[in-house]
């Protein structure tokens, strides 16, 4: 579990070292990261992913040990099976097959691997990207192995993600006896209309690739627990998932304007978890879609839905990014699993992308 790597990256590096990859280690604050490259001229195709997983949840509800991979009826069970150990295995094995066929491939084949994606994501991929930026090193194309598929392997690939802007707003009032409201100032009464206005605000219409921007409240806290005390403060948390039609600066200003219009006395703390990014149809999307179609027989749907991923950090390099991985139906759940046959097919899809972009 984050940030523990438990030997996953050492295993990956041992396989990649045998293929002639060179490595840079970017460990920080207990997080393991490596950047591996093979080749030194031409465009760079990177495969990115994470070796950390989320907690197992209620252990008694697992019908197999979560950290002992177990195959039952063609499904491989275990924490991280779908998110995203299967993708990591497929990346490495695809690389082995590709290099055996194309030892003098053009460009660079690279791997960017972290153990801090499911956690704070402060010492993981972002550290590697900062190091690459400092020396003006770029990544042309990147495949992130997140489990993007919905019902069938390859039916959906992510060609972007919405931005994520979080806020903690504290509305100040005056605590007092509930029988003497004229001597107090109830922040709950003052805040509700403003919060309602935030939820009803029309931010944008979205676009061809992004759904409209959405604001959702997640937590609301106030009061002492007593029934006869008007609270002195109210604290609320909300998150905005936003499209490329707006900026985080605009959203901050607009929210503060709405709160101020309702005459609230408030403080607000903002956290930008990631900017939106988009890879429009082109070289990488076309190569990925063609490889999926060759192996699965269907053309994948492009999507920017879902949460954030480490693609938001890699996008800062000007990289074309797509996310492609197994079916995501069981991720973060008890009894997480992945179809065994899909792992072999995903390997072939990754291999096909390598061939299309880097074959000499």
DRENPA-717754 format. One record per residue (C-alpha): x, y, z; residue in one letter. Coordinates in steps of 0.2 Angstrom, whole numbers. Each point is the difference from the previous one (the first is absolute). Example, Ala and Ser with C-alpha at 12.3 -4.5 7.8 and 13.67 -1.06 7.14 Angstrom:
% residues 2
R / xx / yy / zz / residu
R / 62 / -22 / 39 / A
R / 6 / 17 / -3 / S
END
This chain:
% residues 360
R / xx / yy / zz / residu
R / 0 / 0 / 0 / X
R / 6 / 18 / -3 / X
R / 14 / 4 / 0 / X
R / 7 / -18 / 3 / X
R / 6 / -8 / -16 / X
R / 4 / -17 / 7 / X
R / 12 / -5 / -13 / X
R / -11 / 3 / -15 / X
R / 12 / 13 / -8 / X
R / 15 / -11 / 3 / X
R / -8 / -14 / -10 / X
R / -5 / 12 / -14 / X
R / 18 / 7 / -1 / X
R / 8 / -17 / 0 / X
R / -11 / -4 / -16 / X
R / 4 / 16 / -8 / X
R / 18 / 0 / 4 / X
R / 2 / -16 / -10 / X
R / -7 / 10 / -15 / X
R / 13 / 13 / 1 / X
R / -10 / 14 / 9 / X
R / 10 / 13 / 11 / X
R / -8 / 6 / 16 / X
R / -2 / 15 / 11 / X
R / -7 / -1 / 17 / X
R / -10 / 14 / 8 / X
R / -4 / -6 / 17 / X
R / -7 / 13 / 12 / X
R / -8 / -1 / 17 / X
R / -3 / -19 / 0 / X
R / -6 / 0 / -18 / X
R / 8 / -10 / -14 / X
R / 1 / 7 / -17 / X
R / 10 / -5 / -16 / X
R / 3 / 6 / -17 / X
R / 6 / -13 / -12 / X
R / 5 / 4 / -19 / X
R / 7 / -10 / -14 / X
R / 6 / 10 / -16 / X
R / 6 / 18 / 0 / X
R / -6 / 8 / -17 / X
R / -17 / 3 / -7 / X
R / -17 / 1 / 8 / X
R / -3 / -7 / 18 / X
R / -15 / -12 / 3 / X
R / -2 / -3 / 19 / X
R / -10 / -12 / 10 / X
R / -5 / 7 / 17 / X
R / -8 / -9 / 15 / X
R / 0 / -3 / 19 / X
R / 5 / -14 / 10 / X
R / -10 / 6 / 16 / X
R / -17 / -6 / 4 / X
R / -15 / 6 / 11 / X
R / -3 / -9 / 17 / X
R / -9 / -16 / -1 / X
R / -16 / 5 / 10 / X
R / -9 / -13 / 10 / X
R / 11 / -15 / 0 / X
R / -14 / -12 / 5 / X
R / -9 / 4 / -16 / X
R / 14 / -6 / -12 / X
R / -3 / -18 / -5 / X
R / 19 / -1 / -4 / X
R / 15 / 8 / 8 / X
R / 2 / 17 / -7 / X
R / 19 / -1 / -2 / X
R / 0 / -17 / -7 / X
R / -5 / 0 / -18 / X
R / -12 / -14 / -3 / X
R / -8 / -6 / -16 / X
R / -18 / -5 / 0 / X
R / -10 / -4 / -15 / X
R / 11 / 10 / -12 / X
R / 0 / 15 / 12 / X
R / 16 / 6 / 10 / X
R / -5 / 6 / 17 / X
R / 11 / 11 / 11 / X
R / 2 / 18 / 6 / X
R / 7 / 10 / -15 / X
R / -4 / -14 / -13 / X
R / -9 / 13 / -11 / X
R / 7 / 16 / 7 / X
R / 13 / -2 / -6 / X
R / 11 / -15 / 2 / X
R / -7 / -8 / -16 / X
R / 4 / 15 / -10 / X
R / 18 / 1 / 7 / X
R / 3 / -19 / -5 / X
R / -7 / 3 / -17 / X
R / 11 / 15 / -3 / X
R / 16 / -9 / 5 / X
R / -4 / -16 / -10 / X
R / -6 / 10 / -15 / X
R / 17 / 9 / 1 / X
R / 9 / -16 / 0 / X
R / -9 / -6 / -16 / X
R / 2 / 16 / -9 / X
R / 19 / 1 / 4 / X
R / 3 / -18 / -5 / X
R / -8 / 4 / -17 / X
R / 7 / 18 / -2 / X
R / 16 / 1 / 9 / X
R / 5 / 16 / -10 / X
R / -17 / 8 / 2 / X
R / 0 / 19 / -3 / X
R / -3 / 13 / 14 / X
R / 0 / -4 / 18 / X
R / -11 / -12 / 10 / X
R / -2 / 5 / 18 / X
R / -8 / -5 / 16 / X
R / -6 / 12 / 14 / X
R / -5 / -9 / 15 / X
R / -5 / 6 / 18 / X
R / -6 / -6 / 16 / X
R / -10 / 15 / 5 / X
R / -15 / 1 / -12 / X
R / -14 / -6 / 12 / X
R / 6 / 11 / 14 / X
R / 5 / 19 / 1 / X
R / 9 / -1 / -17 / X
R / 12 / 13 / 6 / X
R / 16 / -10 / -1 / X
R / -4 / -11 / -15 / X
R / -1 / 3 / -18 / X
R / 0 / 19 / 3 / X
R / 18 / -2 / 6 / X
R / 6 / -9 / -15 / X
R / -9 / 13 / -11 / X
R / 8 / 14 / 9 / X
R / 17 / -8 / -3 / X
R / -3 / -2 / -19 / X
R / -6 / 18 / -1 / X
R / 15 / 7 / 9 / X
R / 11 / -8 / -15 / X
R / -12 / 4 / -13 / X
R / -4 / -18 / -4 / X
R / -17 / -4 / -8 / X
R / -11 / -15 / -2 / X
R / -9 / 0 / -17 / X
R / -13 / -14 / 4 / X
R / -5 / -8 / 16 / X
R / -11 / -15 / 3 / X
R / -6 / 0 / 18 / X
R / -6 / -17 / 6 / X
R / -15 / 5 / 10 / X
R / -15 / -12 / -2 / X
R / -10 / 10 / -13 / X
R / -11 / -14 / -7 / X
R / -18 / 0 / 6 / X
R / -8 / -16 / -6 / X
R / 12 / -8 / -12 / X
R / 19 / 2 / -2 / X
R / 4 / 15 / -10 / X
R / -18 / 6 / -2 / X
R / 5 / 17 / 7 / X
R / 17 / 9 / 1 / X
R / 2 / 17 / 9 / X
R / 7 / 13 / -11 / X
R / -1 / 13 / 14 / X
R / -6 / 4 / 18 / X
R / -9 / 14 / 8 / X
R / 8 / 12 / 11 / X
R / -3 / -2 / 19 / X
R / -1 / 16 / 11 / X
R / -4 / -3 / 19 / X
R / -5 / 13 / 13 / X
R / -3 / 1 / 19 / X
R / -11 / 15 / 4 / X
R / -3 / 5 / 18 / X
R / -15 / 12 / 3 / X
R / 2 / 10 / 16 / X
R / -15 / 5 / 11 / X
R / -2 / 3 / 18 / X
R / -4 / -14 / 13 / X
R / -14 / 3 / 11 / X
R / -15 / -7 / 9 / X
R / -13 / -7 / -12 / X
R / -14 / 9 / 10 / X
R / 9 / 17 / -3 / X
R / 3 / 0 / -18 / X
R / 1 / 19 / -1 / X
R / 16 / -1 / 11 / X
R / 8 / -13 / -12 / X
R / 4 / -2 / -19 / X
R / -4 / -17 / -7 / X
R / 12 / -4 / -13 / X
R / -11 / -15 / -6 / X
R / -14 / 11 / -5 / X
R / 12 / 12 / -9 / X
R / 9 / -13 / -9 / X
R / -14 / -11 / -7 / X
R / -6 / 12 / -13 / X
R / 17 / 3 / -6 / X
R / 4 / -18 / -1 / X
R / -16 / -3 / -10 / X
R / 6 / 14 / -12 / X
R / 16 / -9 / -2 / X
R / -8 / -17 / -5 / X
R / -12 / 9 / -12 / X
R / 14 / 10 / -9 / X
R / 2 / -3 / -18 / X
R / 19 / 0 / -3 / X
R / 1 / -6 / -18 / X
R / -8 / -11 / -13 / X
R / 14 / -12 / -2 / X
R / 6 / -4 / -17 / X
R / 3 / -15 / -12 / X
R / 11 / -9 / 12 / X
R / -5 / 7 / 17 / X
R / -17 / 0 / 10 / X
R / -5 / 16 / 8 / X
R / 10 / 6 / 15 / X
R / -8 / -7 / 16 / X
R / 1 / 6 / 18 / X
R / -5 / -12 / 14 / X
R / 1 / 2 / 19 / X
R / 7 / -15 / 10 / X
R / 0 / 5 / 18 / X
R / -9 / 12 / 11 / X
R / 4 / 3 / 19 / X
R / -6 / 12 / 13 / X
R / -7 / 1 / 18 / X
R / 6 / -7 / 17 / X
R / -12 / -14 / 0 / X
R / -12 / 9 / 12 / X
R / -17 / 3 / -5 / X
R / -1 / 17 / 8 / X
R / 16 / 8 / -7 / X
R / 1 / 11 / -16 / X
R / 17 / -5 / -8 / X
R / 14 / 13 / -2 / X
R / 7 / -8 / -16 / X
R / -5 / -11 / -14 / X
R / 13 / -9 / -11 / X
R / -4 / -8 / -17 / X
R / 10 / -9 / -13 / X
R / -4 / 0 / -18 / X
R / 9 / -6 / -16 / X
R / -2 / 7 / -18 / X
R / 4 / -12 / -15 / X
R / 3 / 12 / -14 / X
R / 2 / -1 / -19 / X
R / 12 / 9 / -11 / X
R / -13 / 14 / -3 / X
R / 4 / 8 / 17 / X
R / 16 / 3 / 10 / X
R / 2 / -3 / 19 / X
R / 3 / 19 / 2 / X
R / -17 / 4 / -7 / X
R / -8 / -13 / 11 / X
R / 8 / 6 / 16 / X
R / -5 / 18 / -4 / X
R / -17 / -4 / -5 / X
R / -3 / -11 / 16 / X
R / 7 / 14 / 11 / X
R / -11 / 12 / -9 / X
R / -16 / -10 / 3 / X
R / 4 / -3 / 19 / X
R / 4 / 19 / 2 / X
R / -17 / 4 / -9 / X
R / -9 / -8 / 14 / X
R / 9 / 10 / 13 / X
R / 9 / -14 / 8 / X
R / 15 / 2 / 12 / X
R / 11 / -14 / -6 / X
R / 17 / -7 / -3 / X
R / 4 / -12 / -14 / X
R / 15 / -11 / -4 / X
R / 2 / -7 / -17 / X
R / 9 / -15 / -6 / X
R / 3 / -3 / -19 / X
R / 3 / -19 / -2 / X
R / 2 / 1 / -19 / X
R / -3 / 10 / -15 / X
R / -11 / -8 / -14 / X
R / 10 / -7 / -15 / X
R / -6 / -6 / -17 / X
R / 8 / -10 / -13 / X
R / -9 / 2 / -16 / X
R / -1 / -13 / -14 / X
R / 17 / -1 / -8 / X
R / 15 / -11 / 0 / X
R / -2 / -8 / 17 / X
R / -19 / -2 / 0 / X
R / 1 / -7 / -17 / X
R / 13 / -13 / 4 / X
R / -8 / -5 / 16 / X
R / -18 / -1 / -8 / X
R / 8 / -11 / -14 / X
R / 9 / -11 / 11 / X
R / -16 / -3 / 11 / X
R / -10 / -3 / -16 / X
R / 12 / -13 / -6 / X
R / 0 / -10 / 16 / X
R / -18 / 2 / 6 / X
R / -9 / 4 / -17 / X
R / -9 / 16 / 7 / X
R / 4 / 18 / -1 / X
R / 2 / 8 / 17 / X
R / -10 / 14 / 6 / X
R / 10 / 16 / 5 / X
R / -4 / 6 / 18 / X
R / 6 / 13 / 12 / X
R / -11 / -6 / 15 / X
R / 5 / -6 / 17 / X
R / 12 / 6 / 13 / X
R / 18 / 7 / -2 / X
R / 15 / -10 / -5 / X
R / 19 / 3 / -1 / X
R / -3 / 5 / -18 / X
R / -4 / 17 / 7 / X
R / 19 / 2 / 5 / X
R / 7 / -8 / -16 / X
R / -11 / 12 / -10 / X
R / 11 / 15 / 6 / X
R / 13 / -7 / -12 / X
R / -11 / 3 / -15 / X
R / -2 / -18 / -2 / X
R / -14 / -9 / -9 / X
R / -8 / -12 / 12 / X
R / -13 / -14 / 0 / X
R / -5 / -11 / 14 / X
R / -3 / -18 / -5 / X
R / -2 / -15 / 12 / X
R / -11 / -14 / 6 / X
R / -19 / 0 / 5 / X
R / -2 / 12 / 15 / X
R / -16 / -8 / 7 / X
R / 8 / -7 / 16 / X
R / 14 / 13 / 3 / X
R / 2 / 5 / 18 / X
R / -13 / -13 / 5 / X
R / 1 / -15 / 11 / X
R / 4 / -15 / -11 / X
R / 8 / 11 / -14 / X
R / 4 / -11 / -15 / X
R / 5 / 0 / -18 / X
R / -4 / -12 / -15 / X
R / 16 / -10 / -3 / X
R / -3 / -1 / -19 / X
R / -1 / 19 / 0 / X
R / 17 / 1 / 7 / X
R / 7 / -9 / -15 / X
R / -10 / 11 / -12 / X
R / 5 / 16 / 9 / X
R / 18 / -5 / -3 / X
R / -3 / -2 / -18 / X
R / -9 / 17 / -1 / X
R / 15 / 8 / 8 / X
R / 12 / -9 / -11 / X
R / -10 / 6 / -15 / X
R / 1 / 18 / 6 / X
R / 19 / -2 / 1 / X
R / 1 / -7 / -17 / X
R / -11 / 14 / -8 / X
R / 10 / 14 / 8 / X
R / 18 / -7 / 2 / X
R / 3 / -14 / -12 / X
R / 15 / 4 / -11 / X
END
